[in-house]
Structures are given as C-alpha cells and as structure tokens.
Amino acid sequence: MRIPAHSVCTAIRDDIVAGIHERGGRLTEEVLARRYGVSRVPVREALRTLEAEGFVVTRRHAGACVAEPTEQEAADLLEMRLLLEPLGAARAAQRRTEAHLKVLRGLVRLGQERARLGNSDDLRALDGWFHETLAQACGSHALTSALTQLRHKIAWMYSVDGPVSPPETWAEHGAIVDAVARGDSDRARAVTALHTERAALAHRLRTPAGDRARHTQHPVNTAGLRN
C-alpha cells in the first residue's frame, strides 16, 4: 500500500517541531525514507510541501535542510496570530455549525474539569484541540490553513510557560464559545484578541542549542496522523 505523502509530511513536520530534526540540519531523502518506513517518493513530495510552508529550505550543494528562522521572523509569527486568531473567531461566529459548537462546548467542559485537577499535560492537548476546532469553524480553508501553520511554527519556535491560572484560561475559552454560539462576531473577536494577547506573554523563544535530535525509528502510522 502506498503511504500518502501528507502522512509523511505530517510525521516530518511533527519531528521538526519537536526538535528531532535540528534547525539547519540536512534532510536526506534516503535517510528519511528509512526512518519513516516509506519509499523516497512520498518523502520527496513531503519536502516540497514543507518547503512551501517554511519549515524546509533547499540549499545549493546541500539539498533540503531544516529552515533556520530569525528572531524577527519568530516575533512576526506571534504578531500574525494576534491578528488572525480574532478574525477566525469572528468568522466562526458567522459560519460555525452545530457540530462545531458541540465539540467546542465539550472541550471547554473537559478543559475546565482538568484545570480544577491541575493536569497540565491534558490541558496542553485540550488547548490545541480547542484552537484547531475553532479554526475549522471559521468556514474558510485559507484561514484555517494559515492558523494551523501558525500554530505549528509557533510551537517550533517557542516554548510555553504554563498559564498562571488554567481556570481563567478555560473561562476565556468558554466566553469565546458563548460569543460564537450567539453569532456575536464582534464579541468573539474582542474576547479572542484579549485571550491571544495574554497567551502570547507566556511564550519564550527557543534557541537552536536547545533542539535535541532523537534517533529512534518512527514508522508512519497513517491511522494516527493528521495533515
């Protein structure tokens, strides 16, 4: 069975974000194909996609390498998120479906419960799912894709201190969902802007020296990967 290129792309991107493939490091098709248990064809396609997304660059005499964003480029990512997250929430208030609302409300309930228990690992995952679902609810493929790429790149470039008050964070999530449910795009935009600005303060720039490569095998599991 041919492994889809988007699954390979997701696996390589996840490993770049995690620092397994270090910034500036070479990405050789043969090595990657062996690591992920696929042929070189989907790897080649994945590298082209990742180059378009800004995670990979092609250098003369070196081939594909992990990109090395500057501090200014990293700062721009947070500024872009401050602009696009509120826009996405405003659009979600206009275009969300009942299915989106059901998932968002469920995530808020679960997040508030986990916040009371203080389970930080669960909260990180739930926060990611919340913002991913909110982006999908905006009804714009272009905007959803832009927000998804921003989240990946910010996770790559920044570490995040735990929120000072997880219950407050999830109360803000709840306020966003309430505005989206009411179709109040102005309120959704305003609440999300405040939430995003506060969350940005917890981000700390990673240094390339902090990236550590891991050398375990990582076969592609198409059932568990999302593009």
C-alpha positions in Angstrom: 0.0 0.0 0.0 1.4 3.4 -1.0 1.7 5.7 2.1 0.1 9.1 1.4 2.6 12.0 1.1 0.5 14.1 3.5 1.0 11.5 6.2 4.8 11.5 5.7 4.6 15.3 5.6 2.8 15.4 9.0 5.4 13.0 10.5 8.4 15.0 9.3 6.7 18.3 10.4 6.0 16.9 13.8 9.6 15.9 14.2 10.9 19.3 13.1 8.6 21.0 15.6 9.8 18.6 18.3 13.4 19.4 17.5 14.2 15.8 16.3 15.4 17.3 13.0 17.6 20.2 14.2 17.4 23.6 12.6 19.9 23.8 9.7 20.2 20.0 9.6 20.2 18.2 6.3 17.1 16.2 5.3 18.2 13.4 3.1 15.5 11.5 1.2 17.1 8.1 1.7 17.6 8.6 5.4 14.1 10.0 5.9 12.5 7.1 3.8 14.3 4.6 6.1 13.3 6.4 9.3 9.6 6.6 8.4 9.4 3.3 6.7 8.3 4.6 3.3 9.8 5.0 -0.2 11.6 8.1 -1.3 8.6 9.3 -3.5 6.3 10.4 -0.6 9.3 11.9 1.2 10.2 14.0 -1.9 6.6 15.2 -2.1 6.5 16.0 1.6 9.7 18.0 1.5 8.3 20.1 -1.3 5.2 20.8 0.9 7.3 21.6 3.9 9.4 24.0 1.9 6.3 25.8 0.8 5.2 26.1 4.4 8.6 27.5 5.5 9.9 24.5 7.5 12.4 23.4 4.9 14.8 25.2 2.6 16.8 23.9 -0.3 20.5 24.9 -0.3 23.0 24.7 -3.1 25.3 21.8 -2.7 23.4 20.7 0.5 19.9 19.9 -0.7 16.9 20.0 1.6 17.7 21.4 5.1 15.6 22.4 8.1 14.9 26.1 8.0 16.6 28.5 10.5 14.1 31.3 11.1 15.5 34.6 12.6 14.2 36.1 15.9 12.4 38.7 13.9 10.6 36.0 11.9 9.7 34.3 15.1 8.3 37.6 16.6 6.3 38.1 13.4 4.5 34.7 14.0 3.1 35.9 17.3 2.0 39.2 15.8 0.3 37.4 12.9 -1.5 35.2 15.4 -2.7 38.2 17.3 -4.3 39.4 14.0 -5.6 36.1 12.6 -7.0 34.3 15.7 -9.6 37.1 16.4 -10.5 37.1 12.8 -11.0 33.3 12.8 -13.3 33.6 15.9 -15.3 36.3 14.3 -15.8 34.2 11.2 -16.7 31.2 13.3 -19.5 33.2 14.9 -21.0 33.7 11.5 -20.3 30.3 10.0 -20.0 27.6 12.7 -22.1 24.5 12.6 -23.9 22.8 15.4 -21.3 20.0 15.2 -18.5 22.6 15.8 -20.4 24.0 18.8 -20.9 20.6 20.3 -17.2 19.8 20.1 -16.1 23.3 21.4 -18.5 23.1 24.3 -17.3 19.6 25.1 -13.7 20.7 25.1 -14.5 23.6 27.4 -16.2 21.4 29.9 -13.3 18.9 29.8 -10.8 21.7 30.0 -12.4 23.3 33.0 -12.6 20.0 34.7 -8.9 19.3 34.0 -7.9 22.8 35.1 -9.5 22.2 38.5 -7.5 19.0 38.8 -4.3 20.7 37.6 -3.4 18.1 34.9 -1.1 20.3 32.7 -0.4 17.6 30.1 -4.1 17.1 29.4 -4.6 20.9 29.3 -1.9 21.4 26.6 -3.6 18.8 24.3 -7.1 20.1 25.0 -5.9 23.7 24.3 -4.6 22.6 20.9 -7.8 20.8 20.0 -9.8 23.8 21.1 -8.0 26.2 18.8 -7.9 23.7 16.0 -11.7 23.2 16.2 -12.2 27.0 16.4 -10.1 27.5 13.3 -12.1 24.8 11.4 -15.3 26.5 12.4 -14.4 29.7 10.6 -15.5 28.2 7.3 -12.5 29.4 5.3 -10.0 26.8 4.1 -7.4 29.6 3.6 -7.8 31.0 7.1 -7.9 27.6 8.7 -4.7 26.6 6.9 -3.0 29.8 7.9 -3.9 29.4 11.5 -2.8 25.7 11.5 0.6 26.6 10.1 1.0 29.4 12.6 0.3 27.0 15.5 2.9 24.6 14.1 5.5 27.3 13.6 4.9 28.9 17.0 5.2 25.5 18.7 8.5 25.0 16.8 10.0 28.4 17.6 8.7 28.9 21.2 8.3 27.1 24.5 5.3 28.0 26.5 5.2 28.6 30.2 2.2 27.1 31.9 -0.7 29.5 32.3 -0.7 31.4 35.6 -4.4 30.4 36.0 -5.6 27.5 34.0 -9.2 28.0 35.2 -9.0 31.6 33.9 -7.7 30.4 30.6 -10.6 28.0 30.2 -13.1 30.6 31.4 -11.8 32.7 28.4 -12.3 29.7 26.1 -15.9 29.4 27.4 -16.5 33.1 26.8 -15.3 32.7 23.2 -17.6 29.7 22.6 -20.5 31.6 24.1 -19.9 34.5 21.7 -19.6 32.1 18.8 -22.8 30.3 19.8 -24.7 33.6 19.9 -23.4 34.6 16.5 -21.8 37.7 18.0 -18.8 38.2 15.8 -17.7 41.5 17.4 -17.7 39.9 20.9 -16.0 36.8 19.6 -13.3 38.9 18.0 -12.8 41.0 21.1 -12.6 38.2 23.6 -10.3 36.2 21.4 -8.0 39.2 20.9 -7.6 39.6 24.7 -7.1 35.8 25.2 -4.5 35.6 22.4 -2.6 38.6 23.7 -2.5 37.2 27.2 -1.4 33.8 25.9 1.5 35.4 23.9 3.1 36.6 27.1 3.8 33.0 28.2 5.8 32.3 25.0 9.6 32.1 25.3 11.8 31.9 22.2 13.6 28.6 21.8 17.3 28.6 21.0 18.8 26.2 18.3 21.1 24.8 21.0 18.0 23.7 22.8 17.0 21.4 20.0 18.0 17.8 20.6 17.9 15.2 18.0 16.4 11.8 18.8 17.4 8.8 16.8 14.6 6.3 17.4 12.8 4.8 14.4 9.5 6.5 13.6 7.4 4.4 11.2 4.5 6.3 9.7 1.1 5.3 11.1 -1.5 6.5 8.6 -4.4 5.9 11.1 -3.0 8.3 13.7 -1.7 11.1 11.6 -3.5 14.3 10.6 -2.4 16.8 7.9 
